[in-house]
Amino acid sequence: MPAPVTESSAHLEIRSAWVLSDGKAGDENQCAAVAEALGCTFEKRHVAPRAPFVWAMPWGPIDPRERPSRPQSPIRPPYPDLVIASGRRTVPYLRYVSRASGGATMTAFLKDPLTGATTADFIWVPAHDRLRGDNVLATPTPPHRFSKVQLSRLRVMPPADVAHLASPRVAVLIGGDSRHHRFTAYDVEALGHRLEHLAETSHLMVTLSRRTPELLADRIAGVVKIGGPHLLWDGTGENPLAAYLACADAVVVTADSTNMVGEAAATGRPVLVYEPSGGHEKIRKFLDNMSALGVTRPFAGRLETYRYEPLDSTPVIAEAIRALWQARHAGKSGKS
């Protein structure tokens, strides 16, 4: 029989958490993914610092308007067991909570805070970042909300439109222009041409991004009229990405988003990458590592079949946080 939960053993469980961000979906979703993997109750809270305070972040203080004593403060107590934060604007708030709670609230930060390893009790960074320390965990892929259990369930019981498609089914994750990448006219035509070839022999399940330029979106809309049937999510209704990933025989993804590549890597299916114009040293290191791990290959316009062990860093990050929490509270539990 499992051991009964006592007041002492309860100290070793993270029961409450805040997911702290400035509302950016990418940051918030990564934090929420880790909180979900921990299995704790969590609450989303958003910081909204004004100028000039935001100009000094992550090094400066919090916006006084958002002090805990204010009714609309994003860090008003009671404080939770854990705060998981991401985004430079949250750094001063994370430090504030740590001090105000007397260290009782454990702090975790996702990605490099730019203020050093002492910023939080636990820090996660992608392996291509330089920050390292005793409290820093680096993994090949970022955290995401597509768990092994969720993907397995969707493979068994997919949505009707996905179940209707015969194999081979290819999930196509289209990003868009970013700080480091641009989809030039050449890229639009090159990617479109390769997808046309793939559409002749496979059923495509396509998602676009809010960053997808209109020219590329129009080109993709033309592709899905070839062969088929194909699926193209228009951005309305529930996002079908989890179902597309779960049921795909392969994934085509654009290299402007390391998050999308990381999500695709959780499938164990071929991840075929198209690199638009531009690039960055960190993204190059990430893509090279994914290739070395046997996860990705360049997208040449054809279906490829190979396998690798699904790569999901989310539970690894969650377990590292849980282990640190338990180490911090083991002494308290023994004294109870």
Secondary structure as GFF3:
##gff-version 3
##sequence-region A 1 336
A	DSSP	alpha_helix	7	10	.	.	.	ID=ss1
A	DSSP	beta_strand	16	21	.	.	.	ID=ss2
A	DSSP	alpha_helix	25	38	.	.	.	ID=ss3
A	DSSP	beta_strand	41	46	.	.	.	ID=ss4
A	DSSP	three_ten_helix	53	56	.	.	.	ID=ss5
A	DSSP	three_ten_helix	64	66	.	.	.	ID=ss6
A	DSSP	beta_strand	82	85	.	.	.	ID=ss7
A	DSSP	three_ten_helix	88	90	.	.	.	ID=ss8
A	DSSP	alpha_helix	91	100	.	.	.	ID=ss9
A	DSSP	beta_strand	106	110	.	.	.	ID=ss10
A	DSSP	three_ten_helix	117	119	.	.	.	ID=ss11
A	DSSP	beta_strand	122	126	.	.	.	ID=ss12
A	DSSP	beta_strand	136	139	.	.	.	ID=ss13
A	DSSP	alpha_helix	148	156	.	.	.	ID=ss14
A	DSSP	alpha_helix	160	163	.	.	.	ID=ss15
A	DSSP	beta_strand	169	173	.	.	.	ID=ss16
A	DSSP	beta_strand	181	182	.	.	.	ID=ss17
A	DSSP	alpha_helix	185	199	.	.	.	ID=ss18
A	DSSP	beta_strand	203	207	.	.	.	ID=ss19
A	DSSP	alpha_helix	214	223	.	.	.	ID=ss20
A	DSSP	beta_strand	231	233	.	.	.	ID=ss21
A	DSSP	alpha_helix	241	247	.	.	.	ID=ss22
A	DSSP	beta_strand	250	254	.	.	.	ID=ss23
A	DSSP	alpha_helix	258	265	.	.	.	ID=ss24
A	DSSP	beta_strand	271	274	.	.	.	ID=ss25
A	DSSP	beta_strand	277	278	.	.	.	ID=ss26
A	DSSP	alpha_helix	281	292	.	.	.	ID=ss27
A	DSSP	beta_strand	296	298	.	.	.	ID=ss28
A	DSSP	alpha_helix	314	335	.	.	.	ID=ss29
###
